[in-house]
Amino acid sequence: MQVALHDPARVLREVEAKRRILSRHARAPWPCHDLRDLASPYTAHPDFPARA
């Protein structure tokens, strides 16, 4: 894996972009398909909520 993928400045830009996406979806039915797609890489994490 390339070290450049973990550049702190790039990570901060990605976090900010995801925060903007979340803020645009604040009034949408939760969770919409877009937010489920953004969360999908984290489904194996033990703190990921189970779907009801």
ChimeraX commands (.cxc) that place a marker at each C-alpha (Angstrom):
marker #1 position 0.00,0.00,0.00 radius 0.5
marker #1 position 1.27,3.43,-0.86 radius 0.5
marker #1 position 2.08,5.85,1.94 radius 0.5
marker #1 position 0.58,8.66,-0.13 radius 0.5
marker #1 position -2.87,7.19,0.46 radius 0.5
marker #1 position -2.54,8.13,4.12 radius 0.5
marker #1 position -1.43,11.71,3.63 radius 0.5
marker #1 position -2.92,13.65,6.59 radius 0.5
marker #1 position -4.01,16.56,4.41 radius 0.5
marker #1 position -5.87,14.20,2.05 radius 0.5
marker #1 position -7.53,12.44,4.98 radius 0.5
marker #1 position -8.72,15.78,6.37 radius 0.5
marker #1 position -10.14,16.75,2.95 radius 0.5
marker #1 position -11.99,13.43,2.79 radius 0.5
marker #1 position -13.41,13.92,6.29 radius 0.5
marker #1 position -14.61,17.42,5.39 radius 0.5
marker #1 position -16.22,16.17,2.18 radius 0.5
marker #1 position -18.06,13.43,4.07 radius 0.5
marker #1 position -19.25,15.96,6.66 radius 0.5
marker #1 position -20.69,18.10,3.86 radius 0.5
marker #1 position -22.48,15.05,2.44 radius 0.5
marker #1 position -23.93,14.24,5.88 radius 0.5
marker #1 position -25.10,17.82,6.38 radius 0.5
marker #1 position -26.90,17.80,3.02 radius 0.5
marker #1 position -28.73,14.63,4.07 radius 0.5
marker #1 position -29.74,15.91,7.51 radius 0.5
marker #1 position -33.42,16.18,6.52 radius 0.5
marker #1 position -33.58,13.04,4.37 radius 0.5
marker #1 position -35.09,9.82,5.70 radius 0.5
marker #1 position -32.37,8.13,7.71 radius 0.5
marker #1 position -30.36,6.36,6.45 radius 0.5
marker #1 position -30.73,6.99,2.76 radius 0.5
marker #1 position -29.01,4.81,0.17 radius 0.5
marker #1 position -26.16,7.32,-0.28 radius 0.5
marker #1 position -25.30,7.23,3.42 radius 0.5
marker #1 position -25.51,3.46,3.52 radius 0.5
marker #1 position -23.03,3.37,0.63 radius 0.5
marker #1 position -20.66,5.73,2.49 radius 0.5
marker #1 position -20.86,3.54,5.60 radius 0.5
marker #1 position -20.48,0.22,3.78 radius 0.5
marker #1 position -16.67,-0.03,4.18 radius 0.5
marker #1 position -17.16,-0.11,7.95 radius 0.5
marker #1 position -19.73,-2.92,8.21 radius 0.5
marker #1 position -17.16,-5.39,9.58 radius 0.5
marker #1 position -16.27,-3.07,12.47 radius 0.5
marker #1 position -17.57,-4.36,15.84 radius 0.5
marker #1 position -19.20,-0.99,16.64 radius 0.5
marker #1 position -21.16,-0.89,13.37 radius 0.5
marker #1 position -24.87,-0.97,14.19 radius 0.5
marker #1 position -26.83,-4.01,13.11 radius 0.5
marker #1 position -29.65,-3.35,10.67 radius 0.5
marker #1 position -33.09,-3.71,12.12 radius 0.5
marker link #1:1,2 radius 0.2
marker link #1:2,3 radius 0.2
marker link #1:3,4 radius 0.2
marker link #1:4,5 radius 0.2
marker link #1:5,6 radius 0.2
marker link #1:6,7 radius 0.2
marker link #1:7,8 radius 0.2
marker link #1:8,9 radius 0.2
marker link #1:9,10 radius 0.2
marker link #1:10,11 radius 0.2
marker link #1:11,12 radius 0.2
marker link #1:12,13 radius 0.2
marker link #1:13,14 radius 0.2
marker link #1:14,15 radius 0.2
marker link #1:15,16 radius 0.2
marker link #1:16,17 radius 0.2
marker link #1:17,18 radius 0.2
marker link #1:18,19 radius 0.2
marker link #1:19,20 radius 0.2
marker link #1:20,21 radius 0.2
marker link #1:21,22 radius 0.2
marker link #1:22,23 radius 0.2
marker link #1:23,24 radius 0.2
marker link #1:24,25 radius 0.2
marker link #1:25,26 radius 0.2
marker link #1:26,27 radius 0.2
marker link #1:27,28 radius 0.2
marker link #1:28,29 radius 0.2
marker link #1:29,30 radius 0.2
marker link #1:30,31 radius 0.2
marker link #1:31,32 radius 0.2
marker link #1:32,33 radius 0.2
marker link #1:33,34 radius 0.2
marker link #1:34,35 radius 0.2
marker link #1:35,36 radius 0.2
marker link #1:36,37 radius 0.2
marker link #1:37,38 radius 0.2
marker link #1:38,39 radius 0.2
marker link #1:39,40 radius 0.2
marker link #1:40,41 radius 0.2
marker link #1:41,42 radius 0.2
marker link #1:42,43 radius 0.2
marker link #1:43,44 radius 0.2
marker link #1:44,45 radius 0.2
marker link #1:45,46 radius 0.2
marker link #1:46,47 radius 0.2
marker link #1:47,48 radius 0.2
marker link #1:48,49 radius 0.2
marker link #1:49,50 radius 0.2
marker link #1:50,51 radius 0.2
marker link #1:51,52 radius 0.2
view
